[in-house]
Amino acid sequence: MIGLLLVLPAAAITREEALDNAAAYAMHEWTASSANRYAECSADYESDYDPGTYTGLPYDWGGYVTLAEFDAGLAAGDGAGSHSWHGILECTVGVDCSGFLSKVWDVGHYSTSSFHETTHDIDWDDIQRADAVNDPGSHVVMYTHLSEGGWPVYYEASGGANKVHFNSDGGWSYLSGYQPIRLDGIEDGGSSGTPSAPIEIEAFPYSDVRWTAGAATDDIDSYSCAPDTDESGPEVYYRFSAPTGGRLQVVVSDTSEVDVDVHVLTAPRSDACLDRDDVSVDVVVPAGEVWVVIDSYVGSREFPGPFVLTADFTPEEEAEEVDTGPAEDTGPDTDDEGAGGDGRDQGGGAPRAEVRDAGEKRGGCGCATPLPGSPLPFVLLAGLLAAGWRRRAHGTVDCP
């Protein structure tokens, strides 16, 4: 009797799941120690990362790891990232461009030269969020959307940037000669974070990694609590049911390429705004439905992208010295081009100096983090990707 082996296809990933995975890599917070500056398997290796805390996995030539594997490698003393001139090292940790996309798509490890085995070519006019743009033998990026100016925006693991990051400035010249590709079997899936399908906050403290780039909703362009602030970029909606009134504290963290703002509403409408800010809101909310909307600020251009949301809620009877009076008038927003240099968000409730320097969001590689003493730690969502342990895969590694 001949036995038949039934090989079941891997579960298809949706576009939204792929974007969630990419955001998790781009927003993963990690700390390098002095042990991560060097690598036991290479006397010539030295990491680009000094001891300190960073956001976004480091670029690692040949790297193909989950977030949990990355954290474990750091803890074991592996080197933080590497470049092509180091060669493929078993004692460094991070991801390169093809390893990043392989993990984001939740497929086996492919190189830029072998992605054709699990993808098919598409036309530029057919490209959708979570498709990719590939130059075999060179580089690959994951596409999110076209900007309002008509140029491609994408996630990538780049040796030049030395990390996984969100690129909104590369333009068409950066992708000259690249071919759009689509993962075989990728599903459109449903869209969450919309007014009709909000992301439900079921317990506090709460943390979530998400993205506004390529989000399904772009309904609200300004809010009653800051009518002169341009929030015409795409947004993501969260909702929870407050059993009583109480104190809601929300912090949103993004990167230097991104500017998303936090709004607290009593309904998913622009005229139902209780408070908003560029980074953090601490506001008394009534019993009933409470909505948190993360919206993309628009200044010199749109600034959508990945973010980390943390929130906590203290019921009225547990809050100490809850101030239920009207919020102090802090004056008009100053979101004009002259105030911020590039027109990025300068308005809101909390003083800018308390949360981050206004110039930091456009310059350097700094990243906003939750306020010191904020109610929640930064939660690392290492379990987003459930692939098994594979530090490296065999085959051609050709991503710069």
N, C-alpha and C positions, 0 to 999 in steps of 0.2 A: 504494500500500500504506500503510495507516494504522499508524503505530507506537503501541504501548501503553506508557505510563509506569507501571511498577510501583513503588508507594510502600510501602516496608516499614515496619511500625510500629516505634517505638523499643523497645529492649529494656526489658522490665518491670523495675522495681526491687522488691526485697523489703523487707519491714518492717525486717528487721535491717540491711540496707544503709542505709536511710533514717536509722535511729537512729545508725549509725556516722557518717554524714555530719553529723548534728546535733551529735554529741559532738565531732567535729573542729572545727567552728566555735566551739563553746562553750569548748574547751580550747586553742585556737590561741594560742600565745604570740607577742607582737610587741613591738617597741620603737619608741616615738615619739621623734623628734628635734625640735630647735627648728624645723626646716624644716616639720614637719607641723602646727605650730600655726596656720599661715596658708595661704591658698589664692590662687594667682595670678589666678584668674578672678573673685574677689570681694573687693573692698576691705573689706566689712563682716564677712567671715568670721573667726572665731577658734575653734579647736578647744577642746573641754572637756578635752583630754588634755595635761598637761604632759609634758616629756621624761621618759621612764622606760619600764619594762617592764610590760606588762599581759597579761591572759589573757581571751580572748573577743573576737571581732571587734567593733569599734565600730559603733554604730548610725549609719547614713548614709541620709538621706532620698532614696529612689529608688535606693539602692545594690543592685547585683546582680553580685557578683563571685565567682570561685573564690578559694581560699586563695592560690594562686600569683599570681593577678592582684592580690590585696590586697597581698601582700608587694612585688610589683613597683611598685605605685602608691606605697607608702610610700617605697621606695628612690628613686623619681623625685621625691619632694618633695610629693606630694599631701597635702591636709589629712586629718587623722585623724577621720573621721566628720562628721556634720552633723545638723541638725534641720530641722523643717518650715519654720521662719521663715527659714532660709537659702535655701530654694528648692532645686531640683534643680541641683546643681553638677557639672560635668565634671571638676573638679580636686580632688574629695574622694573618699575611698575607704572602703568598708565595705558593710554590707547593712542594708536595712530589713526589716520583718516579712514582707512578701510576697516580696521578693527572697531572703531567707533560706529560706523554705519552698520556693520555686521551685528553688533550688540543692539543698536537702536531698532533694527528690523527683526531682531530675535531669530537670526538664521545662523548657520555654521559660519566659520571664519573664511571669508573671501578676500581676495586682494582686488585692487583696481583692475587687474588684468583678467580676473576670473569671475567678476560679478555677472558676466554674460551668462553664466551657468544657472543663475537664479533670477535673472531679470530679463526684460525685453526693452528694446529701444522705443521711444515715443517721440513725437514732434514737440517742439517748443510750445506751440499753441494748444497742446493737450496736457501740459504739465500741471500737476496738482500738488497740494501740500503733502509732505512726506514722500514724494518722489525724490530722485537723486539726479545729480549732474556729474558725469564721470569723464575723466581723461585717462584711459587705460595706460598703465605704466607710470602715472604721475600723481593724480590727486582725485578725490571725490568729495562732494559735499551733499548735505541733505537740504533740499529746497523747502521753504515754508510758504512764500507768497511773493507777489510783485508789490513793490512799494508804490505809494501814490505817485511817485515820480517815474514809475515804469521800469525800475531796475530789480534784479533778483535779490532776494533776501534768504539767508540759509544758515544752518548750523554746520560747523566743521571742526575737526581736530587738525590743527595747523602747526607745523614746525616753526613757522615764522612767528605766530602768536604764542607758541610754546604751550598751548592748552586747547581744550575744547571750549569753543566760544560761539557766540551768535554774531554773525557778520551782516551788517546792514549797510556797509559802505563800499563793498568791493566793486559793485557795478558790473556792467557787461564785459568790460575788458578783462576782468579777473577770470571770467569763464570762457574766454575766447577759445574755440576749438573743442569745447566740452560737448558731450552727448547726453541729453536727458534720458534717464532710464527709469523703469518702474519695476518694483518687486513683483514677481509672479504671485498671484493670489492675494495681494493686499486688498483689504476690504475698505469701502468707504465708511461703513459703520454709522452709528448715531453720533450726534454732537451733544456734549454736555456743556454746562456753563452758560446756558441761554435762559431767557425769562421763562420759557415753557419747560425747560429741563435743567434747572439750576443744580449746582453741586451742593448736596445736602450736608450741612455740618451737624453731625449727630451727637458729638460729645466734645467737651473741652477738658484740657487744653487741646488745641487743634493746630495742625500744620499740613501744608500742601505745597507741592511743586507743580507749577502749571505754566502756561504761556498765553500771551495775547496775540502773538504773530500767527496769522492764519486762523484766528478764532472765528467761530461761526456767526457771531453777533457783532453788529456795529450800529446800534440803535440810538444810543444817547450821545449827543455831541457836547452838552454842557449840563450843569446841575444847578439847582436853585440855590444851593449853599455857596456856589462860586460861579455865577453866571458868566463871568468874563474869562474864565479859564477854558481853553480849547481842549476838549476831551473827545474829539471826533474820530480817534482811532478805535480799533476793535476792543471789546471788553469781555470780561468773564464774570458770571453771576454766581454768588453763593447765597444760601438761605438757611436760617435756623429758626426754630420756634422757641421764643423766650417764655417760660412758664410764668415769670413775674417780670417786672421792671428790674433793671440792674445796670451794671457797669460793663461795657464792652471795650476791650483793648485789642487793637489790630495793628500789626506791623507788616509792611510789604518791603521786601528786599529785591533789588534787581542789579544789573551790571552796568558797566560804563557805556554800553551801546543801547541801553534800554531806559525808558522813563515811563513807568506805569504808576498810577495814583490810586489811592484807596478811598472809597466812598461808602458810607453807611446810610441805608435807606429804610423806610418803613414799607415800601412797595417798589416794584421794579419800574419806577417812573422818574423822570428828571426832576419833577416838582416835589418829590418825597424825601429829599436829602436832609439828614440830620447833621452830618459833619463830613468833612473830607480833608485829605492832606496828601502830600507827596510821599510820605513815608509812614506815618503812624497816626492813629486816631484813638483817643480815649474819651468815650462819650457815654452818657446815660441814655438807655434805650427803654421804650415802653414794653409791656407784655405783648405777646403776639408775634407775628412774622417780622423778622429782621433780615434785611438783605445787605450783603457786602458785595460791592461791585469794584473790580479792578479794571480800570480803564486806561487806554493808551493816550498819553499826552501828545499834543501836536504843537510844535513850535516852528523852527525852521524846516522841519519835516515831521513825519510820524515817528514815534519811538516805541513800537510794540516789541514784545520779546518775552523771554522766560522770567519767572519771578518765584520767590518763596513767600507764602502767606503764613503767618502765625497769628493765632487769636486766642483770647481767653475771656470768659464771662463770669462775673460775680453777681449772683442774685441780690436783689434789693436788700433783703433782710441780713445778708452777710457782708454787704459793703460797708466800709467805715467812712463816715463823713462824705457821703455821696452828695455832690452838688447838683441839684436839679434845676438850678436857675439858668437863665439864658447865657449862651456863650458870649464871652467878651468880644467886642468888635475889634479885630486886629487890623482893620483897614483894607483897602483894595488890594487884590492880587497884583503882582508885578511881573506878569508872564510875557511882557513885550520883549521884542528882540534886544532892545538896548539894555534891559536889566540883567539878562542872563548870558549875554554874549552870543549864544546861538538860539535864543528863544526858548530854552527849556524851562520847565516848571519851577517857579520861585515862590508861588503862593501857597496858602494853606494855613492850618491851625497851629501846628508846632513850629517853633523857631527853627529855621534851616540850620543854624550853627549847632543846634542840639543834636541833630541827627546825621548830617553829613555836609561836607563843604560843597557849596553850589558848583564850583568848578570841577570837582572830582568826577562828576558824572560824564564829562566829555573828555577829560584829560587823563592820561596814564592808564593803568590797568586796575585801579582801585575798584572795590565793590562795596556797596552799602551793606551793612549788617544790622541785625536787630539792635535796638537801643540798649546800652548798658543798663542792667537792672530791669529789662523788659520782662513781662510775666512768663515768657516761654524761652527755653533754649532753642537754638537752631537745630531742627530735627533732620537728621540725615536719612533720606528715604532709600537706604541701601537695598531694600528688598524689592524694589520696583522691577528689577530684572532677575529672573530665576534660572539663568543658564548655569550649567555645571562648571566645575573648576577646569579652566583651560588657559594657562598662562600664555601660551603661544600655539599657533597652528603651523603645520608644515606647509610649504609652498612658497611661491614668490611673494616677497614683501617689497613693495615698490612705491610706497606712499612717502612723500617728502615730509 
